[in-house]
Amino acid sequence: QVEDVMESTVEKKSSTVEGETAEKREKKTPVSTENAGEVTRGKWYLSIVTVSDEAAAQQAASGLKSQGYSNSGYYYIPDYDPSGKKLYKVYIGPFASVEDAENALDDEVRAASPGVYAYQLR
């Protein structure tokens, strides 16, 4: 279930990667839209969880869809970790503004994913 994946792999906004926050690094890291569906640069998204296993990302995105978030999905983040570890971001979006993104979550998903945050894909 989504909660199981999120519980063990939630990416905290303040976590660091080589001395810089993951949020800052994410803004300048290119993404592969191979698995993305409707990802659009310049739009706002909610980061639900980041995982290193594509099957877990697919399961989390499917779980969100079954909870009514038809605009959820995941994408691969190439070259995020210098060690070569693959990462997949599970998201809900796109939204026109950060306010729209932050207002889109219900209490159940917010409780299951305490590290959720809005970001603009650049």
C-alpha positions as CSV (number, residue, x, y, z in Angstrom):
1,Q,0.0,0.0,0.0
2,V,1.1,3.6,-0.5
3,E,1.5,4.2,3.2
4,D,4.1,1.3,3.5
5,V,6.2,2.7,0.6
6,M,6.0,6.2,2.0
7,E,6.7,5.3,5.6
8,S,10.1,3.8,4.8
9,T,11.2,6.0,1.9
10,V,9.8,9.5,2.5
11,E,12.3,12.1,1.3
12,K,12.5,14.9,3.8
13,K,12.6,18.4,2.5
14,S,15.6,19.1,4.7
15,S,17.6,16.0,3.9
16,T,21.0,16.7,2.5
17,V,22.9,15.3,-0.5
18,E,26.6,16.2,-0.4
19,G,26.0,19.3,1.7
20,E,23.1,20.8,-0.2
21,T,19.4,20.2,0.4
22,A,17.6,17.7,-1.7
23,E,15.1,20.3,-2.7
24,K,17.8,22.6,-4.1
25,R,19.5,19.7,-6.0
26,E,16.1,18.6,-7.3
27,K,15.5,22.0,-9.0
28,K,18.6,21.7,-11.1
29,T,18.5,18.0,-11.9
30,P,17.1,16.9,-15.2
31,V,14.3,14.4,-15.2
32,S,13.4,11.6,-17.6
33,T,9.8,11.7,-18.6
34,E,9.9,8.1,-19.9
35,N,7.4,7.1,-17.2
36,A,6.0,10.5,-16.4
37,G,2.7,10.7,-18.2
38,E,1.6,14.3,-17.8
39,V,4.7,16.0,-16.3
40,T,5.1,19.5,-17.6
41,R,8.1,21.8,-16.8
42,G,7.1,25.1,-15.1
43,K,4.1,23.5,-13.4
44,W,3.7,22.8,-9.7
45,Y,3.6,19.2,-8.2
46,L,3.3,17.6,-4.8
47,S,6.3,15.3,-4.0
48,I,4.7,12.3,-2.3
49,V,7.7,10.0,-2.0
50,T,11.0,9.3,-3.6
51,V,12.1,5.6,-3.9
52,S,14.9,3.7,-5.5
53,D,12.8,0.9,-6.9
54,E,10.6,1.5,-10.0
55,A,8.1,-1.2,-8.9
56,A,7.6,0.7,-5.6
57,A,7.1,4.0,-7.4
58,Q,4.5,2.4,-9.7
59,Q,2.7,0.8,-6.7
60,A,2.6,4.1,-4.8
61,A,1.3,6.0,-7.9
62,S,-1.3,3.3,-8.5
63,G,-2.4,3.5,-4.8
64,L,-2.8,7.3,-5.2
65,K,-4.9,6.8,-8.3
66,S,-7.1,4.3,-6.5
67,Q,-7.6,7.0,-3.8
68,G,-8.9,9.4,-6.4
69,Y,-5.7,11.2,-7.4
70,S,-6.0,10.5,-11.1
71,N,-3.3,13.1,-11.8
72,S,-0.7,11.1,-9.9
73,G,2.3,9.3,-11.4
74,Y,6.0,8.9,-11.1
75,Y,9.2,9.7,-13.1
76,Y,12.8,8.7,-13.1
77,I,15.4,11.3,-11.8
78,P,18.6,10.6,-13.8
79,D,22.0,11.5,-12.3
80,Y,20.5,12.5,-9.0
81,D,22.9,10.5,-6.9
82,P,26.6,10.4,-7.9
83,S,26.9,6.8,-6.8
84,G,24.5,5.8,-9.6
85,K,21.6,4.9,-7.4
86,K,18.3,5.2,-9.3
87,L,15.6,7.4,-7.9
88,Y,11.9,7.7,-8.8
89,K,9.7,10.5,-7.7
90,V,6.0,9.8,-7.0
91,Y,3.9,13.0,-7.5
92,I,0.5,14.4,-7.7
93,G,0.0,17.2,-10.3
94,P,0.3,19.3,-12.3
95,F,-1.1,22.4,-10.6
96,A,-1.1,26.0,-11.8
97,S,0.2,27.4,-8.5
98,V,1.8,26.3,-5.2
99,E,-1.4,27.2,-3.4
100,D,-3.4,24.9,-5.7
101,A,-0.9,22.1,-5.1
102,E,-0.9,22.5,-1.3
103,N,-4.7,22.6,-1.1
104,A,-5.1,19.4,-3.2
105,L,-4.2,16.9,-0.5
106,D,-6.7,15.2,1.8
107,D,-5.9,14.5,5.4
108,E,-5.4,10.7,4.7
109,V,-2.5,11.2,2.2
110,R,-1.0,14.1,4.3
111,A,-0.9,11.9,7.4
112,A,0.6,8.9,5.4
113,S,3.3,11.2,3.9
114,P,4.4,13.8,6.4
115,G,7.3,14.8,4.2
116,V,5.1,15.9,1.3
117,Y,6.0,19.2,-0.3
118,A,5.2,21.3,-3.3
119,Y,7.8,21.9,-6.0
120,Q,8.0,23.5,-9.4
121,L,9.5,21.3,-12.1
122,R,12.1,23.3,-14.0
